[in-house]
Amino acid sequence: MKADDRNHLARGPVATRLPAQDLDRARRFYSEQLGLEPVDERPGGLLYRCGGAEFVLFRSAGASPGTFTQMAWVVDGIETVVAELKRRGVVFEEVDVPGLRTRDGIAEIEGNYPSKGARGERGAWFRDSEGNMLGIGEPVV
């Protein structure tokens, strides 16, 4: 048996799970502000698909502290995406810490992973209705 045959996790797709204290409120936010609709649902959970990946909003008594990015989308034309989401009522985080500062909701980020073939990234962050921190990134080539 080859080593690759034993590494089931490396071959399996990854899916994000985001807690929602109020699943109906979360569904409205994702629909009205982000333009996303669940592709499937079960009691206590909503399944979404974006660009070949999945994420689930699940009813939870707990909540994320919202102090870190829990999920992010890679987009082309970040200014256009941010402007559209702002038009829909999404509020973007303003960040001003050493090494990271947003301007009009978008930060210029130095460096990127060599395998991505980019020299940097532009990023923006916002919270969903449940306090989960979400991000948008555009590679800078």
N, C-alpha and C positions, 0 to 999 in steps of 0.2 A: 504494500500500500504506500503510495507516494504521500509526502507531507501535505500536499495540497488537498488530497482526498480527506484528510482528517480535520482540516480547518473549515468547519461548517460555517462559522461566523463570518469569515472572510468572503464566502460565496453568497451569503444571504443578504437580501436587501435590508436597509435600515429604515425604520419608521419612527417618527417623533410622536410623543404623547404629551399633551398639554392639559393641565387641570382646569376645570371650570366649576366654580361654585354655583353658577346659574347657567345651565346649558341653553335655555331658551334665549337669554340675553346674549350669550356667546354666539349662538347661531345667527341672531340678528346683526351683530357686529361684523361677523365674517361675511355675511351676505351684503349688507348695506354699505359698509365701509370698504371692504376688500373685494367685493364682487365675486365671492366664492360660495358655492353651494355644495353641501355634502353629496357624495356619490352613493353613500349607503349609511344606514343607521341601525342601531340596536338600542335597547333600553339603557340609558345612561351614557351613550356614546355616539359621536358623529364622525364618519370617515370622510376625509378629503383627499383628492389626488391633484398634484401639481407637477408638471414636467417629469412624470415617471416616478415620482416619490409620493409617499403617503404620510399624512399626519392625522391624528385622532384628537378630538376634544372629548374629554371624559368628565362626567360628573364626579366631583371630589369635594370632600369637606375641607381638604387642605388647599393651600394656595402657594404659588411660587413667590419668592420675595421680589421678583422682577428686577434683580440687580445684575443680571447677566443675560446675554442673548441665548434664548432657548431654541430658536429656529430662525432661519434666514432664507430668503429667496435670492438667487442670482439673476440679475436683469440686465438688459441693454437699455441705455438711455435713462439713467437713474433720475435725472432732473424731471423728465416727463412723468415717470412713475410717481415720484414724490409729489409733483404738482397735482396729478390726478387724485391721489389718495388724500391730499390736503383738501381738495375740492369736495371730497366725500365726507370730510369731517375728521380724518385721522390727524392726531396731534403728534408731531415728531419731537423727539428729545433734543434738547440743546445741550451739548457737551463741551466743557472747557476745562480739561485737565492736562497736565504736562504730557505732551506728545500726541494729544488728540483733541481737536476742536472742530465743532460743526459750524458751518456758515450756511444759513438758510436751510438748516436741517441736514446738511450733507457734510461728511468729513472726508478729508484726503488722508489715506492710510498708507504709510510707507511699507514697502516690502510685500511679498506674497510668496506662496509656496512655489518652488522651482517647477514642480510638475504641472502647475497651472499655466505656465508660460506667460505670466504677467509680472510687471515690475511693482505693482501696487494695487490698491483697491479704493473705491469710493464707497462709503457706507452711510446708512441712515437707520435710525432706530425709533420704534414706537411701541406702546403697550396696547394690548388688546383689552377688551372689556373686563377681563378677569385678572389683569395685572401682569400677564405674561409678556416678557420683553421679546419683541420680534425685530428682525433686521432685514435690510435690503442691501445687497452688495453688487457692485459692478467692477469687474477686473479692469485695471489700467494696463494696457499692453504697450 
